Amino acid sequence: MIPDAAIAISGGIDSLVTAFLLKKKYKNIIGLHFVNGYEPGPLHASALPDAFGTDSDAPVVLSECPPGHPMRQIQNQLDIPIHLVDCRRYFQQTVVDYFVDSYRNGLTPNPCMICNPLIKFGILLDLAKKLGASNFATGHYARIDKQNDSYFLQKGADPLKDQSYFLAMIPQKVLPFVRFPLGALTKQQVIEMAEHEKLTPVLKKESQDVCFIQNSSYAKFISDQNQYVGSPGIITDINGNEIGTHGGLHHFTIGQRRGINCPASEPYYVIKIDMKQNRLIVGAKTDLYKTGFKMHHINWFIPKPAIDLAVRVKIRYRHEAVEAILIPPSPDSGSAVIRFNDPQPAVTPGQGAVCYINDKIIAGGWIDE
């Protein structure tokens, strides 16, 4: 039977309620649970049958949910078929390797903003279409707004849970096929709905920003990849004075205070990571503030503007969007310039920057110096 809709099922409460709501609207739906190889607890890939994903030449393998697998609990609650999608190789190559390489190159990565366009709204969406589904849903707290013939990502109704920031790099062309049933709801409403409908998730904990790191620090995870060993180097203040040593630059990110271990009258913060000289540059909290930055590899949701635009920009997920001016790229440059109305702290190369007008995303890109 050809499905009307497909949903990305994680095993958590958000995707569970999303599937419940989707069933009210569409007659036939299927669930797609992608396996990345770093699943927590009972969902870990080691619980899968040996035959799953043995074809090393195939980056993705589709399998029915095997007996005894925890996703069967979700399947039985919802009375829908759930397929497992083996993305382990592709996830490692595109998300985990990107994460590790970013830290090794002095950047602070945002793996969710890579995973969403490549995995969830790439592999899974394409697979849903191949299976015949004309609608694809996820449990993100975001909305889609249609203006004339154009589709825009819009903030979710719950300001504490809004996840539009993480979606800013997905192609605009996929939005007509995408559904966000939780976009108009608050997290509390979702919890209450699950309780009322007796929906029980497999995963009790909230998903975290870096889903593939469960029980270790970022630095340890990076060190464990291909037996990577960071090179010790010097720590200097912003004037170039040597004040200490570090055990590897992958331990640090811009704005970090912990782990510097250089006694001073006031705390030091990481101001810059100098990979060429293997040097950590630190300073006072006031030294963290910048008036702007360059943004590259921009994903536009509007035609590339010819004039400066007044926007509100987020420079990390927990950052409150602030007023700024977006100066569009010149014809020979792919980088736009963001100028804050008021200086902002810890502008971090490698992180995502997302520009809004009102509640709609007009552009997303990567922070450069």
Helices and strands as residue ranges (DSSP letters): E 5-8, H 13-25, E 29-35, G 41-43, G 45-47, E 61-64, H 71-78, E 82-86, H 88-91, I 92-96, H 97-104, H 111-115, I 116-124, H 125-130, E 135-137, E 142-147, E 150-155, G 164-167, G 172-177, E 178-179, H 187-196, H 218-224, G 225-227, E 233-237, E 242-246, G 249-251, E 269-274, E 279-283, G 285-288, E 289-300, E 309-314, E 322-327, E 336-345, E 352-357, E 360-368
